[in-house]
Amino acid sequence: MKVFAVLVLALATASAGLLPQSGIQHPRDRTSVPSIEGRITNGKDAVADQFPYQVGLSFSSSKGSWWCGGSIIASNWIVTAAHCTDGGSSVTAYFGATVRTSPKFTHTIASSDWIQHESYLALTVRNDISVIKTPTLAMSSAVNKINLPAIASSYSTYSGKTAVASGWGLTSDSASAVASKLQFVDLTVIDNSVCKKTFGSLIVTNNVLCVATPNSSSTCQGDSGGPLALDGTLIGITSFGSADGCEIGAPAAFTRVTSYLTWIKSNTGV
């Protein structure tokens, strides 16, 4: 992602507000060798069955492996970030895990069974969403779907609402130890106009949702693709944060789910 700033500057226009004041980085890319170490920074331990929709995703490719999160949206579909599926050849999905290494069960899925948004653009983080088809899941208190917002003519911005993010990302910018338990943190949605002051309007479009990260509480490496939920409804997919770190107080950004409800329905029927 170090080339990002150079490439964006090449697109510079007269409006400085288009350009990010801080570099961006996907949580997947926060370490030079992507791993499954760590958890959400300054989060809390989840209890069993607290987030039955949370999935752990271990991606593999010829160039290495990486860890992401995802959300169950139907008995045979997971939604995650496009930057998680990008370049992958297969993924092992961990279902029903509170302790990361002790899922209720796993499924290994080939890339032919996922759909990455056809207009995903890494440079400006556009359309950062993918869906993964799974074998039919047996739903239970430990493994269950999360609701999607209802398709409507207009949607809430969610500004001022407090939502919950969950995942197995890093505990801090310097963390190296594996966290055994799923983590969660409550984060307040901010207006996009505030988020643009950090990342610029080229990055923060209407399809992006941002949260404040006070007290060094944020999503971090390993949380990519995971859920941001409000009252049992999926409103965001962990997408990117500041390249300067997870604990610096910069906004964290998510793919805004309401912008992709039609795309999800057309590709999955959900």
C-alpha positions in Angstrom: 0.0 0.0 0.0 3.0 2.3 0.1 2.5 3.1 -3.6 -1.0 4.4 -2.8 0.0 8.0 -2.0 2.1 8.3 -5.1 -0.7 7.0 -7.4 -3.3 9.2 -5.8 -1.1 12.3 -6.1 -0.9 11.5 -9.8 -4.7 12.0 -9.9 -4.5 15.3 -8.1 -7.0 18.0 -9.0 -7.4 21.6 -7.9 -9.6 20.4 -5.0 -7.3 19.4 -2.1 -10.3 17.8 -0.4 -10.2 15.0 -2.9 -6.9 13.8 -1.5 -6.4 11.8 1.7 -4.6 13.6 4.5 -3.7 10.2 5.8 -2.7 7.1 3.8 -5.1 4.3 3.9 -4.5 0.6 4.6 -6.7 -2.4 4.6 -6.6 -4.3 7.9 -5.5 -7.3 5.9 -2.3 -5.5 4.9 -1.1 -4.2 8.3 1.8 -6.7 8.6 4.4 -7.5 6.0 3.5 -11.2 6.3 -0.3 -11.4 6.8 -1.2 -13.6 9.7 -4.1 -14.5 12.0 -2.4 -13.0 15.0 -4.2 -10.6 17.4 -7.6 -9.1 17.8 -9.5 -5.8 17.7 -7.6 -3.1 19.5 -8.8 -2.5 23.1 -11.9 -4.6 22.6 -13.6 -7.1 24.9 -13.8 -10.9 24.9 -17.0 -12.2 23.3 -18.9 -15.0 25.0 -20.1 -18.1 23.4 -22.9 -17.6 20.8 -22.7 -13.8 21.2 -21.9 -13.3 17.5 -23.2 -16.4 15.7 -23.0 -14.7 12.3 -19.3 -14.1 12.7 -17.1 -16.2 10.4 -13.3 -16.5 10.4 -11.8 -16.8 6.9 -8.3 -18.2 6.2 -7.4 -17.5 2.6 -4.7 -19.2 0.6 -3.0 -18.4 -2.6 0.2 -19.2 -4.5 1.7 -16.1 -2.8 0.8 -16.8 0.8 -2.1 -16.8 3.2 -4.1 -14.2 5.1 -6.9 -14.0 7.7 -10.2 -12.1 7.3 -13.6 -12.0 8.8 -17.0 -12.4 7.3 -20.7 -12.5 8.1 -23.3 -15.3 7.4 -26.2 -13.7 5.6 -28.0 -16.9 4.5 -27.7 -20.6 5.1 -25.3 -20.8 2.1 -23.8 -17.3 1.7 -21.2 -15.3 3.5 -20.4 -11.6 2.8 -16.9 -10.2 3.2 -14.6 -7.6 1.7 -13.3 -7.8 -1.9 -9.8 -7.0 -0.7 -10.0 -10.3 1.2 -11.0 -12.5 -1.7 -8.7 -10.6 -4.1 -5.9 -12.9 -5.2 -7.1 -15.9 -3.2 -7.4 -19.4 -4.6 -9.3 -21.0 -1.7 -10.6 -20.2 1.8 -11.3 -22.2 4.9 -14.3 -20.8 6.7 -14.4 -21.2 10.5 -18.0 -21.3 11.9 -19.3 -20.9 15.4 -15.9 -20.1 16.9 -15.5 -18.0 20.0 -12.0 -19.5 20.6 -10.6 -19.1 17.2 -9.0 -22.5 17.0 -12.1 -24.3 18.2 -14.9 -23.7 15.6 -18.0 -25.8 15.6 -17.0 -26.8 12.0 -15.1 -25.6 9.0 -15.6 -25.7 5.2 -12.9 -25.2 2.6 -14.2 -23.3 -0.5 -12.6 -22.7 -3.9 -12.4 -19.3 -5.5 -14.9 -20.5 -8.1 -17.5 -20.3 -5.4 -17.1 -16.7 -4.5 -18.2 -13.6 -6.4 -16.0 -10.5 -6.1 -17.6 -7.2 -7.0 -17.0 -6.7 -10.7 -16.1 -3.1 -10.2 -13.8 -3.5 -7.2 -10.9 -1.0 -7.5 -8.1 -1.3 -4.9 -6.6 2.1 -5.7 -9.6 4.1 -4.4 -11.2 1.2 -2.4 -14.3 1.2 -4.5 -16.9 -1.6 -4.2 -15.0 -3.5 -1.5 -17.4 -6.4 -1.2 -17.6 -10.1 -2.1 -19.9 -13.0 -1.4 -18.9 -16.6 -0.8 -21.2 -19.5 -1.4 -21.0 -22.2 1.2 -22.4 -25.7 1.6 -25.8 -25.4 3.3 -25.3 -24.6 7.0 -27.2 -26.1 9.9 -28.3 -23.1 11.8 -28.0 -23.1 15.6 -27.4 -20.8 18.6 -23.7 -20.8 17.6 -24.0 -20.5 13.8 -26.7 -18.2 12.4 -27.3 -15.5 9.9 -27.4 -11.7 10.5 -30.2 -9.6 9.0 -29.5 -7.3 6.1 -31.2 -3.9 6.0 -34.5 -4.0 4.0 -34.3 -2.7 0.5 -35.9 0.8 0.4 -35.9 4.0 -1.5 -33.8 5.8 1.0 -31.6 4.7 4.0 -30.3 6.1 7.2 -26.8 7.4 7.3 -26.5 5.9 10.8 -24.6 8.9 11.9 -24.5 9.1 15.7 -25.5 5.5 16.1 -23.3 3.1 18.1 -22.7 -0.2 16.3 -20.6 -3.2 17.2 -17.6 -4.6 15.3 -16.2 -8.0 15.9 -13.2 -10.1 14.8 -9.8 -11.5 15.6 -7.6 -8.5 14.5 -4.6 -7.1 16.3 -4.9 -5.9 19.9 -2.5 -3.0 19.2 -0.1 -1.7 16.5 2.8 -3.6 18.2 0.9 -6.8 19.1 2.3 -10.1 18.0 0.6 -12.6 20.3 -2.4 -14.7 19.1 -5.7 -13.9 20.9 -7.6 -17.0 21.5 -11.0 -15.4 21.9 -13.2 -13.4 19.5 -13.2 -9.7 20.3 -15.8 -6.9 20.0 -15.9 -3.2 20.4 -18.7 -0.6 20.3 -18.0 2.2 17.8 -20.0 5.3 16.9 -20.8 6.1 13.3 -19.6 9.6 12.1 -20.8 11.7 9.2 -18.9 11.1 6.0 -17.9 14.8 5.9 -15.8 14.2 9.0 -14.2 11.1 7.6 -13.3 12.9 4.4 -11.1 15.3 6.4 -8.8 12.3 7.0 -9.2 10.2 3.8 -10.5 12.6 1.2 -13.5 12.5 -1.1 -11.9 10.2 -3.6 -11.9 7.5 -1.0 -14.9 8.4 1.2 -17.8 8.1 -1.2 -21.5 7.6 -0.3 -20.7 3.8 -0.4 -18.4 4.1 2.6 -19.4 4.3 6.3 -17.0 5.5 9.0 -16.7 5.3 12.7 -14.8 7.2 15.4 -12.0 5.4 17.2 -11.6 7.0 20.6 -9.4 5.5 23.4 -7.4 3.5 20.8 -10.4 1.3 20.2 -10.7 0.2 16.5 -10.6 -2.5 14.0 -7.1 -3.7 13.0 -5.1 -6.3 11.0 -7.1 -9.5 10.9 -10.5 -7.8 11.1 -10.9 -7.2 7.3 -14.2 -8.2 5.9 -15.8 -8.6 9.3 -19.1 -7.2 10.5 -20.3 -3.9 11.8 -23.8 -4.6 13.3 -26.5 -2.3 14.6 -29.4 -3.9 16.5 -28.9 -7.3 14.8 -28.5 -5.8 11.3 -25.4 -5.8 9.2 -24.6 -2.2 8.3 -20.8 -2.3 7.5 -18.0 -4.6 6.3 -14.6 -3.8 7.6 -12.6 -2.1 4.8 -9.8 0.2 5.7 -8.2 2.5 8.2 -5.2 4.8 8.5 -1.8 3.5 7.4 -0.4 5.3 10.4 -1.9 2.6 12.7 -5.0 1.4 14.5 -4.5 3.3 17.7 -3.9 6.8 16.5 -7.6 7.9 16.7 -8.2 8.2 12.9 -11.6 7.0 11.6 -12.0 3.4 10.6 -14.0 2.8 7.4 -16.4 0.1 6.3 -18.2 -0.8 3.1 -21.8 0.6 3.5 -24.1 -2.4 3.2 -27.1 -0.4 2.2 -25.3 0.7 -1.0 -25.0 -3.0 -2.1 -28.3 -4.6 -1.2 -29.4 -4.8 -4.9 -26.0 -6.3 -5.8 -26.2 -8.8 -3.0 -29.7 -9.8 -4.0 -28.9 -10.2 -7.7 -25.8 -12.4 -7.0 -27.2 -14.5 -4.1 -31.0 -14.1 -4.0 -30.7 -12.9 -0.4 
